[in-house]
Amino acid sequence: MKPITISILAFSLLIIGIIAAVFVLIHLSRPNLPAHNPNHSKFFRSAHRICGYIFFILYLFIAVIMFKKLEEFNMLPPKAVIHAYIGITIFPLIIIKICIVRLFKKFYNRLPVYGMILLIAVYLQVPLYAGLYLISAIRSQYVVISEKGKFVMVNVNVGRQVVQRKCVTCHSLERVYAYVKTESGWRDYVSRMRAKDPAIMSDQEALEALGYLVKNLGIDDTKWMYN
């Protein structure tokens, strides 16, 4: 399973946990209201239970996937160790919460405390992996380049498609990938290719191609000057 899919599932787990917490808080607060309706209380209790079942099933599904991914490591990096420990800690918290509901009802009043601890554990877990991955994925898809005195954000995935479609009309892609250039060098390269056939790509396509080349085959201009 792709990391982006796992990240989405992890955020879904957090969202379901938040929704379940909201339902149980509403359920616990309604008996204190003057116009308390038992049907409303039953609805929020049932909704919380359904969210709890979905939460538990989704947690087990993600846990199985993550345990399989851990087998790929000979030695876990520090972030993965913390991530694994928090993830494993969530399981006994869920079991304690289920036991209180099913077997130890005398501790029922403490149930919201365990629920909040569980939600905090999930909250700590999700940003550590899914959040950082999504941020890095978004950053890796875009590059900021200067165009006519303005900074423009370019999608490098679109730029890759432009390079693969347009550059092969004149030469092989191996010729492109054989070079590494500074941003100004790639600008000159793209300009020369367009000069041979101005209709080969539009201004926007040239900008997207430039962004891809700078992102993947570029050299920092400042470092190049001092080497």
N, C-alpha and C positions, 0 to 999 in steps of 0.2 A: 504494500500500500504506500502511496506517495506521501511524503512528509506534509504537503499542503492539506491532504485529506485528513491526516491524523490531527493536524492543528485545528481544522474546522470542527472535528469531533470533540476535541478537548474544550474548545470555546462553547460548544453546544452543551457539554457536561456542566460547565460553569453556569451557563444561562439557566439550565433546568434546575440546578441547585438553588439559584437565586429565586426563581419562580416558586419552588417548593417552600423556601423560607418565608417568602411573602405570604403564601397561602396559610401557613401554620401560624404566623403572627396575627393575621386577620382573624383566624379561627379562635385564637386564645384571647384576643381583645374584645370580641363581640359579646361574650356573656356579660361584660361590664357595661354594655350600652343599654339605655332604657328601653329601646324598641327592639329588643333582641328577637330574632326569628330563628327557631330551631332548624328550619329547612336551609337557611343560609349557612348556618354552622355546619350542617351535614355536608353541604356542597363543598365548602372550603376544606373540610377534613378529607373528603373523598378525593378532591383535586390534589391535595398534598400527597395522599397515598399513591395516586397514579403517577405523579411526578417522581416519587421515591422509587417506584418500580422501574420506571424508564431510566432514572439516574443509575440505579444499581446495575441494570443490564448493560447500559452504555459504558459504565466504568469497567465491568468485566471484559467487555469487548476490547476496549482500549488497552487494558492491562495485558491481555493475551498478545496483542500486537507488539506492545513495548517489550515484553519479555523475550519475544522472538528476535527483536532488534538488538537486545542486549547480548545475544549469543554471537553477534558479529564482532564484538569487542574482546580483545585479549586483555586489555587493561582499560578500565573506565576512566574517562576524564572527570575532573572534579565536578563540573556542572551535571554530568550524567549521574554521578553518585548521589548528589543532592536530590536530583529529579527522581531517581529510583527510590530513595528512602522516603521521600514525601509521598510518592505514589503508593508504596507498600503500607505506609501508616494509615492511609485512607481506608483500607480494607477492614482492619479491626474496629475503626470508628463506626463504619456502617454496621458491622455485626453487633456491636454494643447497642447501637440505636435500635436495631431490629429486636434484640433480646429484651430491651426495656419495654417496647411496644407489646411484644407477644408474651413474655414470661414474668417480667418484674415490674408490674404496673404501679407498685408503690413508689418507684422512682420516676413516674410519668411526668411529674412537675419539673424534673431536671432535663427532660427531653429537649427543650429548646436550646439549652446550653450545649448539649452534645451536637445538636444540629448545626449550631453556629461554629463550633470548633471544626466540624467536618467541612463546612462551607469555606472557612478560612484556609484549611489545608488544601482544598481544591483551588482556591484563589491563588495561593502561593505556588501551586504546581503548574497551573496553566501558563502564566507569563514566563516562567522559567524556560519552558520549551516552545510552546506554541506561539507565544507572543514574540519572543526573540526571533523565531524562524520566520514569522510573517513579516516582521520589520526588515530582516535581512533579505527576504525574497523580494519585497517591494523595492528596496534599495538596489538590488541586483538587476532589476528590470528597467531601471531608468538611469539616465546620465544627464547632467546639466552641462550644456555647451553654450558658448556665446554666438549670437547670430544678430548682425546689424546693431551691435551695441546693447543688445538685450540678452539676458540669460533665458534659455529655453530648455524645458525638460523633454527629453526624447525617450521613447520606448525602444529599447535595444532589441526586443523580440521582433518588432515590426521592422526595424532596421536590418536585422539578419535576413528576413524574407526579401527585402528589397535587394540586398547584395546578392542573394542566391538567384533571384529572378533576372536582375538587370545586368550584373557583371558578366554572366556567362554568354551574353550576346556578342562580346568582343574577345574574351579570353577565358581560360579555365579559372576556377576558384582557387586552385593551388597557387596561382600567380599572386592572388590577393593575400592569401594566408602566409605566404613566404616572407612578408614584410612586417616590420614593426616601425611605427613612425610617431612623431609628436603630433599634437592636434593640428598644428599649422601644416605639417607634412601631409596629413590625411586630407586636409582641406584642399591643398594643391592637387593631390591625387584625384579627388572627386571632381574638381573643376576641370582638370585635363580630360577626364573621361567624358564629361558632359560636353566639352568643346568639340569632341570628335563627332558627336551626334546629340545636339541639344534636345531632341525629342525623346531621348532614351529614358529620362526620368524627370519628374517635376521638381520644383524647388523643395516641396515638402518631403518627397522621397529622397532627395539628395541630403537633406538635413537628417533624416532618419538613418540613412546609410552611414553618414558621417558619425552619428552618435554610436552606432554599433561598432564601427571600426576603431573609434577612440576608446570605447569601453573595453574592447577585447584585444585589440592589437595596438594600443596606444602607449606612448612613453610620456611621462611627466615632463613638460617643457622645462621646468625649473631644474630638475635633476639632470636633464640632457645637457643644459648649458654648462654645468659644472663638471661633467664627466670628460 
